[in-house]
Amino acid sequence: MSKILVIIPTLNAQQTLGKLLCMLKEQDILVIDSSSTDDTLKIAKEQSVDVSIIKKYDFNHATTRNMALNYQADFYLFLTQDALPYDRYLIEKLLKTFEEDDVVVSYARQIPFQDADILEKFARETNYPDASVVKSKDSIKELGIKTFFSSNSCAMYRAGYFKKVSGFKEGLIANEDMEFAYRAIMDEKKVVYCKDAMVWHSHKYSLREIFKRYFIIGKFFKENQYILDAVDTESTGIKQAKKELNHLLKNRPLLIPKSILFSLTKYIAYKLGLKI
């Protein structure tokens, strides 16, 4: 039987952590907590999981998750504190995608929470469609930047390969999952999107949060230019914005101004991140 280690970075996660740990109670779990000030640590200790505490300002999306390298397992499953398994078959379905040795990453489908707005629901439906995909270097021509798309909100990694390549690129403040997928695919490995493995996960971003998020994405691509050199990212974003507008035109036309505002904010923030 494969040994799986679940790694969950947390910060003030009392709202969701208890439920998440209960749904994973048969697994080995490592909670990496950024010095929470609520009941996160109390909940983790009550569930008898391993806890590693770091200072809040020491958290880093890549480096923090690389703490998994200190633990032995066959597979690492990275989850965020707000991603809840859709059913009890999540791990089983992810594991099935690793039957081929060259599959090194498999990420789950994200189902928006019931209170998500139409824009967030559309984003989840388009980024996590009802069709599984096995992505390799041959996919670049067809999928472009989405060839390297992955999500550590819920993603399983083959531990042997993860260790071989020293995990995520140290110091990345975002998109560590995409950068890893890029390296794996260019190394002739495969990344799987498994539509049958599902988690509840969605956000309610303010305009300010949208700006910050896409500014960081722009900085990521500036610092990892080699990914941009392999594909065209800008046309992908424009296509997504057009699809969203068309969807709203058919379903919620009054939200079109909001969609345009959000898309412009994403574009401007991304461009600024690329330059600064």
N, C-alpha and C positions, 0 to 999 in steps of 0.2 A: 504494500500500500504506500502511495506517495506521501511524503511528509510535506505539509504546507504550513508556511508561516504567514499569518495575516499581519500587516503593518498598518497602523492607523495613527497618523499625526493628529494631534488634538490641541485646541485652544478654546477654553470655556465651552465645552461640548456637552454640558449637562442635559440639554434639551433632547439630544438624539443618542448619546453614547450608550445609555443603559439598554435601550431597545436594540441597538446595533450589536452590542456584545452578547445579548441573550440569543440573537438569531445566529450567532457564530460560536456558541458555547462549546461545541465539540472540537474546535480548532485551537491550535497554538496561536496566541495573539500577543503582539508587541504594541503597546501604546506609547508613542513618543510625544510627551506633553510639553508644550511651551510655557510652563509655569502658570497654569490656569489659576484664576482667582475665584472660580465658582466651585461646584461639587464634582467636577470632572474626575479628580484623583480619588475621591471617596468612592465614586461609582466604579471606577476601574479596579480598585482594591477589593471592593465587595464582590466583584466577578472573578477575583483571583487570577488576573492576567498580568503578564510582565509589563512593568512600567519603567520607562526611562525619561527622566526630567531634564530638559534643557532650558536655558534662559530664553525669554521671548525674542530678544534681539539676535539670538544665535540661529533662529529658524531659517532654513533655506530649503526651497522645494526639492533641490537635487541632493545636497549634502546631507540633510536630515534623513531623507529616505535611504541614503547609502549606509546608514547604520545597520541595515539589514545584512550587509556584507559580513558582519560579525557573528551571524547566526547560521547554523547549518539547516538546510532544508532542500527539498527537491524543487519546490516552487515557492515563489514569493507572491503574495496577493496584496497589492496596495489598494487601500480604500481611504476615502476622505470621511470625516466624521459625519457628514450630512448625506452620505449615500447609503440607502437602506436596501438590503436584498429584497427583491420582489417576491421570491418564494424560497423554499428550502433547497432548491436544486442549483443555486448559483454556482457553487464551487464545482459540483459534478459536471455541469455543462461546460464550464471553462476548461476543465481538465481534459474533456473529450477532444478538444481542438488541438491538443499537443501530441496526437498519435504519430504525426510526421516529425522526425528529428529536427528538421530545419525550421519548425515553428518555435519562435522564442518569446513571443508576446501574444496575449489574447485579451482583448478588452470587451467589456460588457455594453449592452444596450442600456441607455438611460431613458427612463419613463418619467415624464414631468409629474410633479405632485399635482393633486387635484386643484389646488388654489393658484397654480401658475397661470399667468396671463397668456393671451393668444400668441404674442410674439415669442415668448419663451417656449410655448408648446410647439410652435412651428420650427424653431431652432432645433429642438430635440428631435423632432420627427425627421428633419432633413439631415442632421448630422448622425443620427442613429436610426436608420431606416429598417424596415421589416425584411431585410435580406442580408444574410451573412456574406462576408467578403474575405478572401485570402489574398493578402497584398504582398507583392514581391517587386523586384526591380522592373519586371515586365509591365507592372501596373502604372508606371510613371507617365507614360504617354497618354493613357486614358484618364487617370485620376488626378494627375498633377500633384499639387501640394497635399491633397487628401490621401495620397499614398502613404504619407508619413504621419497622418493623423492617428492619435491614440489618446487615451484618457486615463490618468492615474486616479480619477474618482473611483474607478474599479477596473483594475488591470492585473493580470497574472503574468509572471515572468518565469522563464525556465532558469532556475537558480544557477546551474552550472555555467550557462552562457553569461548570465548577469555578472557572476564573479570573474569570468574570463576577461570580460571587457571593463572590469572595475566599476560596474554599475552606471549610474547616471553621471553626466559630465559635471564635475564639481563646480559649485558656485552659481549655477543657474537659478535665477529667481522665478522663472516660469518656463513652461513648455519643455521641461526635462523629459517628459514622455515622448514628445515629438522628436527631440534631438536623438534620443535613444533609438526610436523606430527608424530614423534616417540612417544611423550607423549600422543597425542590424540589416536593413534592406540592402544597403550598399555592400554589405558583407555577404550577400547572397542568402540571407535568412528571410523568414516570412513573418508577417504580422497579421493576426486574424481579428476581424470584428465578428463577434458571436452574438447574433440577434436573439438567441434563445436564452442566453444568460442575461438577466435583467436586474437593474437596481432602480429604486425611486431616487431621482436626483434632478433638481432644477433650482434656479435662483430668481431673486427679485432685485435686479440691479437698478440703482438710481443712475441718472445721467452722469453724475460725478464718478461713480464706480465704473461705469462703462468707459469713460475717458481714461481713468487710471489703468484699467485692464488692457485696453488696446495700446496705450502708450508703452506699457511694459512689453507687450507682444512686439511692438515695433523695435524696441531696444534689443529684444531677444534676436530678432532677425538681423539687426545691424551687427551684433556681436557674433552671429553664426551665419555669415554671408554665404557659406558653402551650400546651405539648404536652399536659399533663394536662387543660387546659380543653377540648381538642378531643375527648377520648376518656375512657373509663373503664378505668383500668389495674388496679385492685384486683380486679375480677371476673375479669379475664384470668388473674391469678396464682392465684386460688382454683380456677378451672376446671382449670388445669394440674396443680395439686396433687391434685385429685380424680382426674384421668385417670391420674396416676402411681400413686396408691394402687390403683386398679382394675386397672392393668397388673400390679402386684406381687401382688395377690390371686390373679390367674390364673397367675402364673409363679414368683414368689419371695416367698411370704407372710412368710417369716421376716425379710425386709428392710423390712417395713412400719413397725416402730418407728424405723428409721433414716430412712426417708422422712419420717415425721411430724416427727422432730427437725430434719431439714434444712429442711423447709418452715416450721416455726415460727421457726427461726433466720433464714431469709430474710425472713419477715414482720416480725419484731421489728427486724432491722437496717434494713430498708427504711423502716419507720415512724420509727425514730430519725433516719435520714438526712434524712427530710422535716422533722423538727422542729429539729434542731441546725444 
